[in-house]
Amino acid sequence: MTIKTKRYFLTAAFLFLLVLPFVVVLSATSQFFSSESALIVLNVFQRISGLMALTLIFTQIIPGAFLSKWVQIIGSKAYKFHITLGLLSYGFILIHPFLNSLLTLQITGSFGAVLADIFVGAKSQHDLLQIYGKFALILLTIGVGAGYFRTKLFFRKNWKVFHIVNYLAFILVAIHSKGLGSDINSFPYSYLYWIFVFFVFLTLVYKLIHVVRGYLHKASGLGKSKIENIN
């Protein structure tokens, strides 16, 4: 497969994944186009934002793990593309709970109910799944912050460790969406979900092995230098 063919294929696959959340949610909510209900509109976009968040985190993690390979395919824009995907995924992670809060306000008419939903306790499985989503937001905030300050010495030296935060966030988002989402269990996400999880898991294992090897190599080098100094 030529580089040009690979570019076309990857572009088509990426656009397909971006359009798919809209197709799946809107096809399952036919009354969206004829309804004037704010509740239905909020529900539709809240569901779309959830699917987009999961999809974009996945498409941000895989290129990021093998950025040098992607540079060979799409050129120097690969790094900028990776950063843009990270910001987009973070944006949808922010939009999703915001729309959920608007839904709660629309249904209950109470700001107290919104606050109770935001600061939910782990009283049930539903509450626990919500907490997973909130922790994912915190982890992605750390990841985005580390990316923004990547030129600083501390973040540059520990970038590989901070980068793994994205994987942990994906795991939490995946559990959250599988437990609370309805669209994630419908075709084709019933299959895509496990494809996403499988490839992120393999990539995480690969990165962890790479990080551990790096630290072991560094420790080994320090040990040898100390012995040489003693001698």
C-alpha positions as CSV (number, residue, x, y, z in Angstrom):
1,M,0.0,0.0,0.0
2,T,1.5,3.3,-1.0
3,I,1.7,6.4,1.3
4,K,-0.9,8.1,-0.7
5,T,-3.3,5.2,-0.4
6,K,-2.7,5.0,3.3
7,R,-3.5,8.7,3.7
8,Y,-6.8,8.3,1.8
9,F,-7.7,5.2,3.9
10,L,-6.9,6.9,7.2
11,T,-8.8,10.1,6.2
12,A,-11.8,8.1,5.2
13,A,-11.7,6.0,8.4
14,F,-11.4,9.1,10.6
15,L,-14.2,10.9,8.9
16,F,-16.4,7.8,9.2
17,L,-15.7,7.7,13.0
18,L,-16.6,11.4,13.3
19,V,-19.9,11.2,11.4
20,L,-21.0,7.9,12.9
21,P,-22.1,9.3,16.3
22,F,-24.5,11.7,14.5
23,V,-25.9,8.9,12.3
24,V,-26.4,6.4,15.1
25,V,-28.1,8.9,17.6
26,L,-30.2,10.7,15.0
27,S,-31.4,7.4,13.4
28,A,-32.5,6.2,16.8
29,T,-34.3,9.5,17.6
30,S,-36.4,10.2,14.5
31,Q,-38.6,12.7,16.4
32,F,-35.6,15.0,16.7
33,F,-36.3,16.7,13.3
34,S,-40.0,17.2,14.0
35,S,-39.9,17.9,17.7
36,E,-39.7,21.4,19.3
37,S,-38.9,19.9,22.7
38,A,-35.7,21.2,24.3
39,L,-35.5,18.0,26.2
40,I,-35.2,15.9,23.1
41,V,-32.6,18.3,21.6
42,L,-30.5,18.3,24.7
43,N,-30.8,14.5,25.0
44,V,-29.6,14.0,21.4
45,F,-26.6,16.3,21.7
46,Q,-25.7,14.9,25.1
47,R,-25.6,11.3,23.6
48,I,-23.6,12.5,20.6
49,S,-21.1,14.2,22.8
50,G,-20.6,11.0,24.8
51,L,-19.9,8.9,21.7
52,M,-17.7,11.6,20.2
53,A,-15.6,11.8,23.5
54,L,-15.0,8.1,23.5
55,T,-14.2,8.1,19.7
56,L,-11.8,11.1,19.8
57,I,-9.9,9.8,22.9
58,F,-9.4,6.6,21.0
59,T,-8.2,8.4,17.8
60,Q,-5.9,10.6,19.8
61,I,-4.3,7.7,21.8
62,I,-3.4,5.4,18.8
63,P,-1.6,8.0,16.7
64,G,0.1,9.4,19.8
65,A,1.5,6.1,20.8
66,F,3.1,5.6,17.3
67,L,3.7,9.3,16.3
68,S,6.9,8.6,14.4
69,K,5.0,6.1,12.2
70,W,2.2,8.6,11.5
71,V,4.8,11.3,10.6
72,Q,6.0,8.9,7.9
73,I,2.4,8.7,6.5
74,I,0.9,12.2,6.9
75,G,4.1,14.2,7.3
76,S,5.0,16.9,9.9
77,K,1.3,17.7,10.5
78,A,1.0,14.5,12.5
79,Y,2.1,16.2,15.8
80,K,-0.3,19.1,15.3
81,F,-3.1,16.7,14.4
82,H,-2.4,14.7,17.6
83,I,-2.6,17.9,19.7
84,T,-5.8,19.0,18.0
85,L,-7.4,15.6,18.7
86,G,-6.5,15.9,22.3
87,L,-8.1,19.3,22.6
88,L,-11.2,18.1,20.7
89,S,-11.6,15.1,22.9
90,Y,-11.2,17.3,26.0
91,G,-13.8,19.7,24.7
92,F,-16.4,16.9,24.2
93,I,-15.5,15.5,27.7
94,L,-16.4,19.0,29.0
95,I,-19.5,19.4,26.9
96,H,-21.0,16.0,27.9
97,P,-21.5,16.6,31.6
98,F,-22.5,20.2,30.9
99,L,-25.4,19.0,28.7
100,N,-26.2,16.4,31.3
101,S,-26.6,19.2,33.8
102,L,-28.9,21.1,31.5
103,L,-31.0,18.0,31.0
104,T,-31.3,17.6,34.8
105,L,-32.3,21.2,35.1
106,Q,-34.8,20.9,32.3
107,I,-36.4,17.8,33.8
108,T,-36.4,18.9,37.5
109,G,-36.3,22.7,37.3
110,S,-34.1,22.6,40.3
111,F,-30.5,23.8,40.6
112,G,-30.3,21.7,43.7
113,A,-30.8,18.6,41.6
114,V,-28.0,19.7,39.3
115,L,-25.6,20.2,42.2
116,A,-26.6,16.8,43.7
117,D,-25.9,15.3,40.3
118,I,-22.5,16.9,40.1
119,F,-21.4,16.0,43.6
120,V,-23.0,12.6,43.5
121,G,-21.9,10.0,46.1
122,A,-21.2,6.4,45.4
123,K,-24.6,5.1,46.7
124,S,-25.4,2.9,43.7
125,Q,-23.8,1.4,40.6
126,H,-25.3,4.3,38.6
127,D,-23.6,6.8,40.9
128,L,-20.3,4.9,40.7
129,L,-20.4,5.0,36.9
130,Q,-21.0,8.8,37.0
131,I,-18.0,9.1,39.3
132,Y,-15.9,7.2,36.7
133,G,-16.8,9.9,34.1
134,K,-15.9,12.7,36.5
135,F,-12.5,11.1,37.3
136,A,-11.9,10.8,33.5
137,L,-12.4,14.5,33.2
138,I,-9.9,15.2,36.0
139,L,-7.3,12.9,34.4
140,L,-7.8,14.4,31.0
141,T,-7.4,17.9,32.5
142,I,-4.1,16.7,34.0
143,G,-3.1,15.3,30.6
144,V,-4.0,18.5,28.7
145,G,-2.2,20.6,31.4
146,A,0.9,18.4,31.0
147,G,0.7,18.8,27.2
148,Y,0.4,22.6,27.5
149,F,3.5,22.8,29.8
150,R,5.4,20.1,28.0
151,T,8.3,22.4,27.3
152,K,8.9,22.8,31.1
153,L,11.7,20.6,32.3
154,F,9.6,18.5,34.8
155,F,6.9,17.7,32.3
156,R,9.5,17.0,29.5
157,K,11.4,14.6,31.7
158,N,8.2,12.8,32.8
159,W,6.2,13.1,29.7
160,K,5.8,9.4,29.1
161,V,4.3,9.0,32.6
162,F,1.8,11.8,32.0
163,H,0.9,10.5,28.6
164,I,-0.4,7.2,30.2
165,V,-3.0,9.4,32.0
166,N,-4.9,9.5,28.7
167,Y,-5.1,5.7,28.7
168,L,-6.5,5.6,32.2
169,A,-9.0,8.3,31.2
170,F,-10.1,6.2,28.2
171,I,-10.6,3.2,30.5
172,L,-12.8,5.2,32.8
173,V,-14.8,6.7,29.9
174,A,-15.2,3.3,28.4
175,I,-16.6,1.8,31.6
176,H,-18.8,4.9,32.1
177,S,-20.3,4.8,28.6
178,K,-20.8,1.0,28.6
179,G,-22.7,1.2,31.9
180,L,-24.8,4.3,31.3
181,G,-25.0,4.7,27.5
182,S,-27.7,3.2,25.3
183,D,-26.2,4.0,21.9
184,I,-22.9,2.3,22.8
185,N,-24.8,-1.0,22.9
186,S,-26.4,-0.5,19.5
187,F,-24.9,-1.4,16.1
188,P,-22.2,-0.6,15.1
189,Y,-20.9,0.6,18.4
190,S,-21.7,-2.8,20.0
191,Y,-18.7,-4.0,17.9
192,L,-16.6,-0.8,17.7
193,Y,-16.6,-0.4,21.4
194,W,-14.7,-3.7,21.9
195,I,-12.4,-2.8,19.0
196,F,-11.5,0.5,20.7
197,V,-10.9,-1.2,24.0
198,F,-8.8,-4.0,22.5
199,F,-6.4,-1.7,20.6
200,V,-6.1,0.8,23.5
201,F,-5.3,-2.1,25.9
202,L,-2.6,-3.5,23.6
203,T,-1.2,0.0,23.1
204,L,-1.2,0.6,26.9
205,V,0.7,-2.6,27.5
206,Y,3.2,-1.7,24.8
207,K,3.7,1.8,26.4
208,L,4.0,0.5,29.9
209,I,6.7,-2.0,28.8
210,H,8.5,0.8,27.0
211,V,8.4,3.1,30.1
212,V,9.6,0.3,32.4
213,R,12.4,-0.6,30.0
214,G,13.4,3.1,29.9
215,Y,13.6,3.5,33.6
216,L,15.4,0.1,34.0
217,H,18.0,1.2,31.4
218,K,18.4,4.6,33.1
219,A,18.8,2.9,36.5
220,S,21.3,0.4,35.0
221,G,23.3,3.3,33.5
222,L,23.4,5.1,36.8
223,G,24.5,1.9,38.6
224,K,27.4,1.4,36.2
225,S,28.5,5.0,36.4
226,K,28.7,4.7,40.2
227,I,30.7,1.5,40.1
228,E,33.1,3.2,37.6
229,N,33.5,6.2,39.9
230,I,34.3,3.9,42.8
231,N,36.9,2.0,40.8
